[in-house]
Amino acid sequence: MKINISGRHVSLDSATEQYARDKAEKLGKYFSGIQHVDIVLNHGNNKLNQVEASVVLGQGARLVGKAESEDMKAAIDQADSKLTKQVRRFHAKLKAHRDRTRVTDGAPVPSEDNEATYEQVVREMLEEDVH
């Protein structure tokens, strides 16, 4: 998983960059199909720190989490929380779809309605002819 961290209108110190990197690396435990993570740290006009974290997944999906706070680490935490929730939900949808389409182990699927099989219909017809 590739992680890109950049800053706009803010100088990145190594502690903040490492904090953001650690948060991004933890996303991998929720879904292994993450190709890369982009985190943009910004100091906005309204004196709030803004964080935009985006994840590109193997299926071509892109998930984005945005947050604002006066503290940069709090903004990173909020964006990470939003992104984690999206990644977990995406993984759950994939897993549910995979479970729905899983084929049984060769056993015939029982029909829900009580339709007679071909053999039963033929047997009934032969019994009617005998009587």
N, C-alpha and C positions, 0 to 999 in steps of 0.2 A: 504494500500500500504506500503510495507516494503522498507526502504531505507538503503543501506549499503554504507558507505563512508570509504575509506581506502587510505593510503598514502604509496608510495614507494620512498625511498631515500629522504623523506621530512617529517618533523615533522608537524603534523596538529595542528594549534592553533584553539581555539574554535570559533573565528570569521570567519575564512575561512570555517570551517566545517559547521557552521550554515548558511553561505551564500550558500554553495552548497546544503544543505538540503532544504532551502527555494526555490531554483530554481527547485529542483526535485519535491517538493510538488505541484508546479504550473502545472506540467505535467498532474496531475489528472483532471484538469478542461477541458482538450481537449479530454480525453478518460477515461472512468471509468473502463475499463478492465485491467488496469495495475496491475500486481501482485507484482513485485518488481523492484527497481531501484538500480543499482550498479554504484558507481562513484569511479574511481581510479585516484588519483592525484599523479603525478610523476615529479621528477626533473631530466631531461634528461642530457646526456653527453654534449650537445651543449649549455648549460646554458639556455635552454628554459624549461618552465614549460609545461608539457603535461597533458591533461585531457582526460580520456576515460569514457564516460557515456553510460551505456547500460540499456535497458528497456526490461523486459520479460512480454509479454502480455498474456492474458487469452487463446488465441487461439494457444499458443505455439510459436508465432513469437518472434523474438529477434531483436531489433533495436539498432544500435550503432552510437554514435556521438563522434568524436575525434577532438581535437584541440590542438594547440601549441601557446604559447605566452610568452613574458618575464614576464608579470604580471599574477599571478595565477588567480585572479578574472576575468581578461579578457579572459583567456583560459576557465574558467568555463562558462562564458557568451557565448562564441563561440560554445562550445560543446552543451550547452543547446539549443541554437538557431537551430543547426543542428538536434538535437533530437526532438525538438518541431515540426519542419517541417515534419519529418518522421512520428511522431505520428499523426499529423493532416491529412496527406496524407493517412495513414493506416485507420484511422477512416472514412475518406471520401469514400474510396474504399468499406469498409464494408457497409456503409450506402447506397451507390449506388447499391450494389449487393442486399441488402435487399429490396430496392425500385423496382428493376427489377423483383424480384421474388414474389412480393406481389400479392395475388390473389384478383380479383375484388369481389365486394359484391354479388356474385351469379348471376349477369347479364351475359347472354351469350356474348361471345366475338364476335363482328361483323367480318364476314369474309371479307377479303380485295378484293377478286375477287367475281364476281357476279354469284356464283353457285346457281342453283335452289335447293330448299329444296325438300324433298321427297314428301311432300303434293303437291307442285306445279307441279312436274313431273307427279304425278298420275292424277291430275286435267287436265293437258294438254292432257294426253293420253286418258282420258275419253271424252274430247271435240272432239278429232280427231275421235273417234269411232262413236260419234253421227252424225257427218257431213258426 
